[in-house]
Amino acid sequence: MQPINTSPASGGRQANGHRADQLNRVAELAEVLRSRNIDAAIIDAAEHMRYLFGYSASAVMYQCCIVTANGSAHAIVRELDEALFASASWVTERAAYVDWEDPFDLLISEIQRLGLAKARIAQELDSNYLTTRDQRRLAAALPDVKFTDISGVILRMRARKSPAEIEEHRRAAAIADLGVSAVLDAMAEGVSEGELVAAGYSAALAAGADNNAPRLVLLGMGATTQHMHGGVGDRRLEVGQPVHIELLPQSNGYSTRIMRPAVLGTPPSQLHADVEQLIEIQDRQFAAMRPGVPAKEIDRLAREDLARSGLRDHFPHNTGYGIGIITGPKLADFAHLFTPASEWELQQGMVFHMYLSAAGIQISETICVTDDGIERLTRAPRKLLTKTNA
């Protein structure tokens, strides 16, 4: 495998790789609109703004793009962000508002200007950026518009990653591996959780992580290793104490994630055995993953093995989920989960964060589905990590 460049995303890579992808995606969306006899769609989910137009909208004030059935795009942006939009996006037609103006007044006037006041317009009713109040207000202000729902269409488009997107995940994976190593190197008796988190942040940021949504490093110590989403406390590391290391770096907005258990000094034999067993169970999942395999079958392999091994008899969450562009407030892509109820099949180009937990420890990898199996993107040593107490 070729060495992975972990340098920050360049404007050239954005223009050459992602911009062509974005234009193709908008053309695909326009084709969907035409097939459904829809005249236009209002796109306001932040992750979809990034995916289609290259621009990450903040959640402070409403921003969106109108895509018409002929493939044209028209942006509604906050004037404060207009320069950023112009540098990040290929969309040239835009209308901007100042902070004391109402973005929905501008959206309504743009819909009328574009000749869509009696059109059929789709909205992302599953968007975190469109409130019920604002949707009702649009409908009241545009009584001749027939609003319809386009939820799920772009999520399905996002499921399979392009070569440029997979390269972003590889770059983020290399950053994640560096972060895990940095946290391990910083482990020493008396070191605080904050100091360990800072070591991971420093290494990841220096390598080019550009996180705009989730925390970059999650960490637990002692009894809190099972708190996968916990905050940093004031605990200090003791010899023999397990540590949960989790890195979530992004490259150009694309997230890659990894979890590793670690211990300072000689690990207890049972801890070592539990980690090895978790890895064996997950390896069986990986060996079964290929295009066309039902997701629920991959989940079943882990769930049954966990129960059979005695590691845990109740597993209330998924064993993996899709990832890609991540932006707040959604910190993961749960459109494709590995659960007993999953009725979808794996496809080439899908990227997942696969994880298992038991006995207060977690192990995870970011993987990409290939033509005949998977590629493990995260490459940190797949074992219980140990650090000698100096």
C-alpha positions as CSV (number, residue, x, y, z in Angstrom):
1,M,0.0,0.0,0.0
2,Q,1.3,3.5,-0.9
3,P,2.2,5.8,2.0
4,I,-0.7,8.0,3.1
5,N,-0.3,11.8,3.0
6,T,-1.6,13.2,6.2
7,S,-1.1,16.8,5.2
8,P,-4.2,19.1,5.5
9,A,-6.6,19.1,2.5
10,S,-5.5,21.4,-0.2
11,G,-7.6,23.6,-2.4
12,G,-6.3,21.7,-5.4
13,R,-7.5,18.4,-4.1
14,Q,-10.9,19.8,-3.3
15,A,-11.2,21.3,-6.8
16,N,-9.9,18.3,-8.7
17,G,-11.5,15.5,-6.8
18,H,-14.5,16.6,-4.9
19,R,-15.8,19.3,-7.2
20,A,-16.3,16.9,-10.0
21,D,-18.1,14.5,-7.6
22,Q,-20.3,17.3,-6.4
23,L,-21.4,18.3,-9.9
24,N,-22.2,14.7,-10.7
25,R,-24.2,14.4,-7.5
26,V,-26.3,17.5,-8.3
27,A,-27.0,16.1,-11.8
28,E,-28.1,12.8,-10.2
29,L,-30.4,14.7,-7.7
30,A,-31.8,16.7,-10.6
31,E,-32.6,13.4,-12.4
32,V,-34.4,12.2,-9.3
33,L,-36.5,15.4,-9.3
34,R,-37.4,15.0,-12.9
35,S,-38.4,11.4,-12.4
36,R,-40.7,12.4,-9.6
37,N,-42.1,15.4,-11.4
38,I,-40.6,17.8,-8.9
39,D,-39.5,21.2,-10.0
40,A,-37.0,22.0,-7.3
41,A,-35.6,20.9,-4.0
42,I,-34.5,23.0,-1.0
43,I,-31.3,21.4,0.5
44,D,-30.5,22.6,4.0
45,A,-29.0,19.7,5.9
46,A,-25.4,20.8,6.7
47,E,-23.8,17.5,5.7
48,H,-25.7,17.6,2.4
49,M,-24.7,21.2,1.8
50,R,-21.1,20.0,2.1
51,Y,-21.7,16.8,0.1
52,L,-23.4,18.6,-2.9
53,F,-22.0,22.1,-2.9
54,G,-18.7,21.9,-0.9
55,Y,-19.8,24.4,1.8
56,S,-20.2,23.7,5.5
57,A,-23.0,25.9,6.8
58,S,-23.0,26.8,10.5
59,A,-26.1,26.1,12.5
60,V,-26.3,29.7,13.8
61,M,-28.6,31.0,11.1
62,Y,-30.5,29.3,8.3
63,Q,-28.7,28.7,5.0
64,C,-29.7,26.5,2.0
65,C,-29.4,25.8,-1.7
66,I,-32.3,25.5,-4.2
67,V,-31.6,22.9,-6.8
68,T,-33.9,22.9,-9.8
69,A,-34.9,20.0,-12.0
70,N,-32.6,21.3,-14.8
71,G,-29.6,21.0,-12.4
72,S,-29.1,24.7,-11.6
73,A,-28.2,25.7,-8.0
74,H,-29.1,28.9,-6.1
75,A,-27.7,29.6,-2.6
76,I,-29.2,31.5,0.3
77,V,-26.3,32.4,2.6
78,R,-25.5,34.6,5.5
79,E,-23.5,37.7,4.3
80,L,-20.9,37.1,7.0
81,D,-20.2,33.7,5.4
82,E,-20.5,34.8,1.8
83,A,-16.7,35.0,1.2
84,L,-16.3,31.5,2.6
85,F,-19.1,30.2,0.5
86,A,-17.5,31.7,-2.6
87,S,-14.2,30.1,-1.9
88,A,-15.5,26.7,-1.0
89,S,-18.4,26.1,-3.4
90,W,-18.8,25.9,-7.2
91,V,-22.3,27.5,-6.9
92,T,-22.0,31.0,-8.3
93,E,-25.6,32.3,-8.0
94,R,-26.4,33.3,-4.5
95,A,-28.4,35.8,-2.4
96,A,-27.1,37.0,0.9
97,Y,-28.8,38.4,4.0
98,V,-27.4,40.5,6.9
99,D,-28.0,39.3,10.5
100,W,-31.0,41.6,11.1
101,E,-32.8,40.2,8.1
102,D,-34.9,37.1,8.1
103,P,-33.4,34.3,5.9
104,F,-36.8,32.8,5.2
105,D,-38.0,36.1,3.8
106,L,-35.1,35.9,1.4
107,L,-35.8,32.3,0.6
108,I,-39.5,33.1,-0.2
109,S,-38.5,35.9,-2.5
110,E,-35.9,33.7,-4.3
111,I,-38.5,31.0,-4.8
112,Q,-40.8,33.7,-6.4
113,R,-37.9,35.2,-8.4
114,L,-37.0,31.8,-9.9
115,G,-40.6,31.3,-11.0
116,L,-41.3,28.5,-8.5
117,A,-44.2,30.2,-6.7
118,K,-46.6,27.6,-8.2
119,A,-44.2,24.8,-8.4
120,R,-43.8,21.4,-6.8
121,I,-40.8,21.8,-4.3
122,A,-39.2,19.1,-2.3
123,Q,-37.8,19.6,1.2
124,E,-35.6,17.5,3.5
125,L,-38.1,17.0,6.2
126,D,-35.5,14.9,8.1
127,S,-33.1,17.8,8.2
128,N,-31.9,19.0,11.6
129,Y,-31.8,22.6,10.1
130,L,-35.5,22.8,9.1
131,T,-37.9,23.3,12.1
132,T,-41.6,22.5,12.0
133,R,-42.3,26.2,12.6
134,D,-40.2,27.3,9.6
135,Q,-41.6,24.6,7.3
136,R,-45.2,25.7,8.2
137,R,-44.2,29.3,7.6
138,L,-43.0,28.6,4.1
139,A,-46.1,26.7,3.3
140,A,-48.3,29.6,4.5
141,A,-46.3,32.2,2.6
142,L,-46.4,30.2,-0.6
143,P,-49.9,28.7,-0.7
144,D,-49.7,27.7,-4.4
145,V,-46.5,25.7,-3.9
146,K,-47.0,22.0,-3.5
147,F,-44.3,20.9,-0.9
148,T,-43.2,17.3,-0.8
149,D,-40.6,15.3,1.0
150,I,-37.3,14.2,-0.4
151,S,-35.9,12.7,2.8
152,G,-33.5,9.7,2.3
153,V,-32.5,10.5,-1.3
154,I,-29.2,12.1,-0.6
155,L,-28.5,9.7,2.3
156,R,-28.7,6.8,-0.3
157,M,-26.4,8.7,-2.6
158,R,-23.9,9.2,0.2
159,A,-23.8,5.5,1.1
160,R,-21.2,4.5,-1.5
161,K,-18.1,6.6,-1.5
162,S,-16.2,7.8,-4.5
163,P,-12.4,7.2,-4.9
164,A,-11.8,10.8,-3.7
165,E,-14.0,10.2,-0.6
166,I,-12.3,7.0,0.3
167,E,-8.9,8.7,0.0
168,E,-10.1,11.3,2.6
169,H,-11.1,8.4,4.9
170,R,-7.6,6.9,4.4
171,R,-6.0,10.2,5.3
172,A,-8.1,10.5,8.4
173,A,-7.3,6.9,9.3
174,A,-3.6,7.7,9.2
175,I,-4.2,10.7,11.5
176,A,-6.2,8.4,13.9
177,D,-3.4,6.0,14.1
178,L,-0.9,8.8,14.9
179,G,-3.3,10.0,17.6
180,V,-3.6,6.6,19.3
181,S,0.2,6.3,19.3
182,A,0.6,9.8,20.8
183,V,-1.9,9.0,23.6
184,L,0.0,5.8,24.4
185,D,3.3,7.5,24.4
186,A,2.0,10.1,26.9
187,M,0.7,7.5,29.3
188,A,2.7,7.6,32.6
189,E,1.8,7.3,36.3
190,G,0.0,10.4,37.5
191,V,-0.8,11.8,34.1
192,S,-4.3,13.3,33.9
193,E,-7.0,12.5,31.5
194,G,-6.8,16.0,30.2
195,E,-3.1,15.6,29.4
196,L,-3.7,12.4,27.5
197,V,-6.5,14.0,25.5
198,A,-4.2,16.9,24.7
199,A,-1.6,14.6,23.4
200,G,-4.0,13.0,21.0
201,Y,-5.4,16.4,19.9
202,S,-1.9,17.8,19.3
203,A,-0.8,14.9,17.2
204,A,-4.0,14.8,15.2
205,L,-4.2,18.5,14.5
206,A,-0.5,18.7,13.6
207,A,-1.2,15.8,11.1
208,G,-4.0,17.8,9.4
209,A,-7.2,16.9,11.2
210,D,-9.9,19.5,10.4
211,N,-12.7,18.5,12.7
212,N,-15.7,20.8,12.5
213,A,-18.2,18.7,14.6
214,P,-17.3,16.0,17.1
215,R,-14.6,16.0,19.7
216,L,-11.4,14.7,18.3
217,V,-10.4,12.5,21.2
218,L,-12.6,10.5,23.6
219,L,-11.0,8.9,26.6
220,G,-11.8,6.9,29.7
221,M,-9.8,5.8,32.6
222,G,-10.3,3.0,35.1
223,A,-14.1,2.5,35.7
224,T,-14.9,5.1,33.0
225,T,-13.5,3.0,30.1
226,Q,-17.0,1.8,29.4
227,H,-18.3,5.4,29.1
228,M,-17.7,5.6,25.3
229,H,-19.3,9.1,25.1
230,G,-18.1,10.4,28.5
231,G,-16.3,13.7,29.1
232,V,-12.8,14.3,30.4
233,G,-12.6,14.2,34.2
234,D,-9.8,14.9,36.7
235,R,-8.7,11.3,37.1
236,R,-5.0,10.5,37.0
237,L,-3.5,7.3,35.6
238,E,-2.4,4.5,37.9
239,V,-0.2,1.5,37.1
240,G,-2.4,-1.4,35.8
241,Q,-5.3,0.8,35.1
242,P,-7.1,0.3,31.7
243,V,-7.5,3.3,29.4
244,H,-10.0,3.7,26.6
245,I,-8.5,5.6,23.7
246,E,-10.8,6.8,20.9
247,L,-9.8,9.0,18.0
248,L,-12.3,10.7,15.6
249,P,-10.3,12.8,13.2
250,Q,-11.7,14.3,10.0
251,S,-10.0,15.0,6.7
252,N,-11.9,17.6,4.6
253,G,-14.9,16.8,6.7
254,Y,-14.7,13.0,6.3
255,S,-14.5,11.1,9.6
256,T,-12.5,8.0,10.5
257,R,-12.7,6.5,13.9
258,I,-10.7,4.0,16.0
259,M,-10.9,2.6,19.6
260,R,-8.1,0.9,21.4
261,P,-7.8,-0.4,25.0
262,A,-4.5,0.3,26.7
263,V,-2.8,-0.2,30.0
264,L,0.1,1.2,31.9
265,G,2.4,-1.6,33.1
266,T,1.7,-5.3,33.0
267,P,-1.9,-5.9,32.1
268,P,-4.1,-8.3,34.1
269,S,-4.3,-11.7,32.3
270,Q,-8.1,-11.5,32.1
271,L,-8.0,-8.1,30.5
272,H,-5.6,-9.5,27.8
273,A,-7.8,-12.5,27.2
274,D,-11.0,-10.4,26.9
275,V,-9.4,-8.1,24.3
276,E,-8.1,-11.1,22.3
277,Q,-11.6,-12.6,22.3
278,L,-13.2,-9.4,21.2
279,I,-10.7,-9.1,18.3
280,E,-11.4,-12.7,17.2
281,I,-15.1,-12.1,17.2
282,Q,-14.7,-8.9,15.1
283,D,-12.3,-10.6,12.8
284,R,-15.0,-13.1,11.9
285,Q,-17.3,-10.2,11.1
286,F,-14.7,-8.8,8.8
287,A,-14.1,-12.1,7.1
288,A,-17.8,-12.3,6.2
289,M,-18.1,-8.8,4.8
290,R,-18.4,-8.3,1.0
291,P,-20.9,-6.8,-1.4
292,G,-24.4,-8.4,-1.3
293,V,-24.1,-9.7,2.3
294,P,-27.1,-8.6,4.5
295,A,-26.0,-6.2,7.2
296,K,-28.0,-8.1,9.8
297,E,-26.0,-11.3,9.1
298,I,-22.8,-9.4,9.9
299,D,-24.4,-8.1,13.1
300,R,-25.6,-11.6,14.0
301,L,-22.1,-13.1,13.9
302,A,-20.9,-10.7,16.5
303,R,-24.0,-10.8,18.7
304,E,-24.1,-14.6,18.9
305,D,-20.4,-14.9,19.5
306,L,-20.5,-12.3,22.3
307,A,-23.2,-14.3,24.1
308,R,-21.6,-17.7,23.4
309,S,-18.3,-16.5,24.8
310,G,-19.8,-15.1,28.0
311,L,-18.5,-11.7,27.4
312,R,-21.9,-10.2,27.5
313,D,-25.5,-11.5,27.2
314,H,-27.1,-8.2,26.3
315,F,-25.9,-5.9,23.5
316,P,-28.4,-3.0,23.2
317,H,-26.7,-1.1,20.5
318,N,-25.4,-1.6,16.9
319,T,-22.1,-3.3,16.0
320,G,-21.2,-0.7,13.4
321,Y,-22.5,2.3,11.5
322,G,-21.8,4.2,8.3
323,I,-19.6,7.3,8.3
324,G,-18.6,9.9,5.8
325,I,-19.0,13.7,5.9
326,I,-19.8,14.6,9.6
327,T,-21.0,18.0,10.7
328,G,-23.0,19.1,13.7
329,P,-25.5,18.4,15.2
330,K,-25.3,14.9,13.7
331,L,-22.1,13.2,14.8
332,A,-22.6,9.9,13.0
333,D,-24.4,8.6,10.0
334,F,-26.9,6.1,11.4
335,A,-28.7,5.6,8.0
336,H,-26.9,2.3,7.8
337,L,-26.6,0.4,11.1
338,F,-25.6,-3.1,11.8
339,T,-28.4,-4.4,14.0
340,P,-30.7,-7.5,14.0
341,A,-33.3,-5.4,12.2
342,S,-31.1,-4.2,9.4
343,E,-32.6,-5.0,6.0
344,W,-30.0,-3.5,3.7
345,E,-27.0,-5.2,2.0
346,L,-23.4,-4.2,1.8
347,Q,-22.2,-2.4,-1.3
348,Q,-18.7,-1.8,-2.7
349,G,-17.5,1.7,-1.5
350,M,-19.4,1.8,1.7
351,V,-17.3,2.9,4.7
352,F,-18.2,1.9,8.3
353,H,-17.0,2.3,11.9
354,M,-17.2,-1.2,13.3
355,Y,-17.0,-1.6,17.1
356,L,-17.5,-4.1,19.8
357,S,-17.4,-3.7,23.6
358,A,-17.5,-5.9,26.6
359,A,-16.0,-6.1,30.1
360,G,-15.4,-2.3,30.1
361,I,-13.2,-2.4,27.0
362,Q,-13.8,-1.4,23.3
363,I,-12.1,-2.3,20.0
364,S,-13.0,-0.7,16.7
365,E,-11.8,-0.1,13.1
366,T,-12.9,2.0,10.2
367,I,-13.3,-0.3,7.2
368,C,-14.2,0.1,3.5
369,V,-16.1,-2.5,1.5
370,T,-14.2,-3.6,-1.6
371,D,-15.2,-5.7,-4.6
372,D,-14.5,-9.0,-2.7
373,G,-14.1,-8.1,1.0
374,I,-12.9,-5.1,3.0
375,E,-10.0,-2.8,3.4
376,R,-9.1,-1.9,7.0
377,L,-8.4,1.8,6.9
378,T,-7.2,2.2,10.5
379,R,-3.9,0.4,11.0
380,A,-2.9,0.9,14.6
381,P,-1.7,-2.4,16.2
382,R,-4.8,-4.5,16.7
383,K,-4.3,-5.6,20.3
384,L,-4.3,-4.5,23.9
385,L,-1.8,-1.6,23.9
386,T,0.7,-1.5,26.7
387,K,3.1,1.1,28.0
388,T,6.0,0.2,30.3
389,N,5.9,2.3,33.5
390,A,9.2,4.3,33.6
